Amino acid sequence: MKQKQKGVTLVEIMIAMGILAVIAAIAMPAYRGYIKSSREAEGWNNLAAIKLVQEEYFLENNRYFPDPDGNASTTAANLSTYWSPSETGTNRNFEYTVTSSGTGTSYTATATGRNKVPATTVLTVTK
């Protein structure tokens, strides 16, 4: 009489590990792409917020900030006076700068990658 086998064999474990390795090899690049696109989306969302604030500032002051005359209250260094990014401190994935034309009738907002986003990633909004 043949006894019933209990447990799993080494071959069955190796096959299961091989299947898991294939699944992981397929999933990791997709996950990295998802993370990269979500970080870029964060930058685009913050640039959209800057664009909104710029339009509000233009309605009140008839020009975009920063003030091209160098008014201390509207320099790029004081961008946080008008807009504060959702990401804060050293964890920021982008560094934001805003420049306006000499007449204050147009502006350029730029998000340059830092920390977990490559510095070669530059997002720009122009009006």
TITI-716439 format. One line per field, with one value per residue (C-alpha): residue number from 1; z, x, y; residue in three letters. Coordinates in Angstrom, 3 decimals, decimal comma, always signed. Example, Ala and Ser with C-alpha at 12.3 -4.5 7.8 and 13.67 -1.06 7.14 Angstrom:
// TITI-716439
k 1 / 2 .
Z +7,800 / +7,140 .
X +12,300 / +13,670 .
Y -4,500 / -1,060 .
r ALA / SER .
// end
This chain:
// TITI-716439
k 1 / 2 / 3 / 4 / 5 / 6 / 7 / 8 / 9 / 10 / 11 / 12 / 13 / 14 / 15 / 16 / 17 / 18 / 19 / 20 / 21 / 22 / 23 / 24 / 25 / 26 / 27 / 28 / 29 / 30 / 31 / 32 / 33 / 34 / 35 / 36 / 37 / 38 / 39 / 40 / 41 / 42 / 43 / 44 / 45 / 46 / 47 / 48 / 49 / 50 / 51 / 52 / 53 / 54 / 55 / 56 / 57 / 58 / 59 / 60 / 61 / 62 / 63 / 64 / 65 / 66 / 67 / 68 / 69 / 70 / 71 / 72 / 73 / 74 / 75 / 76 / 77 / 78 / 79 / 80 / 81 / 82 / 83 / 84 / 85 / 86 / 87 / 88 / 89 / 90 / 91 / 92 / 93 / 94 / 95 / 96 / 97 / 98 / 99 / 100 / 101 / 102 / 103 / 104 / 105 / 106 / 107 / 108 / 109 / 110 / 111 / 112 / 113 / 114 / 115 / 116 / 117 / 118 / 119 / 120 / 121 / 122 / 123 / 124 / 125 / 126 / 127 .
Z +0,000 / -1,002 / +1,664 / +0,968 / +0,443 / +3,035 / +2,438 / -0,690 / -2,623 / -3,340 / -7,039 / -6,225 / -4,043 / -6,788 / -9,382 / -7,072 / -6,462 / -10,205 / -10,849 / -8,130 / -9,602 / -13,047 / -11,567 / -9,611 / -12,701 / -14,596 / -11,742 / -10,664 / -13,857 / -13,922 / -10,285 / -10,933 / -13,882 / -11,715 / -9,005 / -11,579 / -13,193 / -9,813 / -8,814 / -12,116 / -11,606 / -8,232 / -9,966 / -12,593 / -9,907 / -8,027 / -11,245 / -11,855 / -8,346 / -9,120 / -12,338 / -10,380 / -7,802 / -10,597 / -12,123 / -8,743 / -8,176 / -11,651 / -10,925 / -7,768 / -9,004 / -12,800 / -13,155 / -12,393 / -9,522 / -8,883 / -9,413 / -12,168 / -10,282 / -7,521 / -4,920 / -1,864 / -1,156 / -4,553 / -5,240 / -6,163 / -2,733 / -1,195 / -3,424 / -0,265 / +0,667 / -2,151 / -2,583 / -0,453 / -2,154 / -0,889 / -0,419 / +2,290 / +3,546 / +2,453 / +1,185 / -1,762 / -5,079 / -7,030 / -6,587 / -7,879 / -9,418 / -10,914 / -13,128 / -14,796 / -17,822 / -17,489 / -17,718 / -15,505 / -18,255 / -18,578 / -16,380 / -16,406 / -13,584 / -13,486 / -11,405 / -11,389 / -10,022 / -6,786 / -4,158 / -5,661 / -9,035 / -11,389 / -11,818 / -15,566 / -15,014 / -15,671 / -15,904 / -17,190 / -17,411 / -19,371 / -19,817 .
X +0,000 / +1,264 / +1,435 / +0,078 / +2,761 / +2,802 / +4,372 / +5,950 / +9,019 / +12,018 / +11,060 / +7,603 / +9,138 / +11,626 / +8,830 / +6,793 / +9,841 / +10,490 / +6,909 / +7,193 / +10,489 / +8,898 / +5,949 / +8,320 / +10,461 / +7,375 / +5,904 / +8,979 / +9,452 / +5,730 / +5,888 / +8,921 / +7,105 / +4,069 / +6,175 / +7,965 / +4,718 / +3,123 / +6,080 / +5,847 / +2,098 / +2,855 / +5,096 / +2,452 / -0,218 / +1,945 / +2,637 / -1,128 / -1,529 / +1,131 / -0,700 / -3,933 / -2,232 / -0,576 / -3,965 / -5,346 / -2,293 / -2,697 / -6,332 / -5,300 / -2,070 / -2,386 / +0,893 / +2,318 / +4,740 / +7,572 / +7,495 / +10,026 / +10,857 / +12,400 / +9,770 / +10,879 / +7,412 / +7,095 / +10,511 / +10,855 / +12,409 / +9,082 / +7,001 / +5,749 / +3,950 / +1,505 / +1,749 / +2,953 / +3,664 / +1,988 / +5,427 / +7,571 / +11,142 / +13,912 / +11,419 / +10,460 / +10,823 / +10,942 / +12,423 / +10,068 / +11,062 / +8,921 / +10,168 / +8,160 / +8,796 / +10,108 / +6,572 / +5,012 / +2,599 / +3,941 / +5,681 / +7,465 / +7,075 / +9,605 / +9,805 / +13,277 / +13,706 / +15,566 / +15,819 / +13,955 / +13,369 / +16,360 / +17,607 / +17,164 / +13,389 / +12,277 / +8,586 / +7,630 / +4,456 / +4,554 / +1,976 .
Y +0,000 / +3,427 / +6,146 / +9,610 / +12,298 / +15,090 / +18,533 / +19,977 / +19,013 / +21,179 / +21,266 / +22,663 / +25,392 / +26,319 / +26,560 / +28,810 / +31,048 / +31,247 / +32,362 / +35,034 / +36,254 / +36,669 / +38,586 / +40,863 / +41,469 / +42,630 / +44,688 / +46,689 / +48,764 / +49,534 / +50,649 / +52,881 / +54,479 / +55,109 / +56,779 / +58,971 / +60,108 / +60,847 / +63,040 / +64,920 / +65,317 / +66,883 / +69,437 / +70,194 / +70,611 / +73,098 / +75,028 / +75,157 / +76,600 / +79,222 / +80,090 / +80,584 / +82,802 / +84,787 / +85,550 / +86,633 / +88,842 / +90,346 / +91,261 / +93,128 / +94,776 / +94,923 / +93,017 / +89,581 / +88,930 / +89,141 / +92,871 / +93,713 / +96,942 / +94,814 / +95,633 / +93,624 / +92,305 / +90,627 / +89,119 / +85,454 / +84,856 / +85,873 / +83,634 / +81,908 / +85,158 / +84,439 / +80,681 / +77,805 / +74,463 / +71,302 / +69,778 / +71,364 / +71,678 / +69,371 / +66,768 / +68,944 / +67,176 / +70,440 / +73,904 / +76,600 / +79,927 / +82,659 / +85,492 / +88,221 / +90,409 / +93,962 / +95,325 / +92,667 / +91,618 / +88,072 / +85,529 / +82,188 / +79,674 / +76,832 / +73,667 / +72,098 / +68,577 / +67,910 / +65,145 / +62,166 / +63,857 / +64,220 / +67,807 / +67,309 / +67,320 / +70,889 / +71,807 / +75,272 / +77,355 / +80,627 / +83,365 .
r MET / LYS / GLN / LYS / GLN / LYS / GLY / VAL / THR / LEU / VAL / GLU / ILE / MET / ILE / ALA / MET / GLY / ILE / LEU / ALA / VAL / ILE / ALA / ALA / ILE / ALA / MET / PRO / ALA / TYR / ARG / GLY / TYR / ILE / LYS / SER / SER / ARG / GLU / ALA / GLU / GLY / TRP / ASN / ASN / LEU / ALA / ALA / ILE / LYS / LEU / VAL / GLN / GLU / GLU / TYR / PHE / LEU / GLU / ASN / ASN / ARG / TYR / PHE / PRO / ASP / PRO / ASP / GLY / ASN / ALA / SER / THR / THR / ALA / ALA / ASN / LEU / SER / THR / TYR / TRP / SER / PRO / SER / GLU / THR / GLY / THR / ASN / ARG / ASN / PHE / GLU / TYR / THR / VAL / THR / SER / SER / GLY / THR / GLY / THR / SER / TYR / THR / ALA / THR / ALA / THR / GLY / ARG / ASN / LYS / VAL / PRO / ALA / THR / THR / VAL / LEU / THR / VAL / THR / LYS .
// end
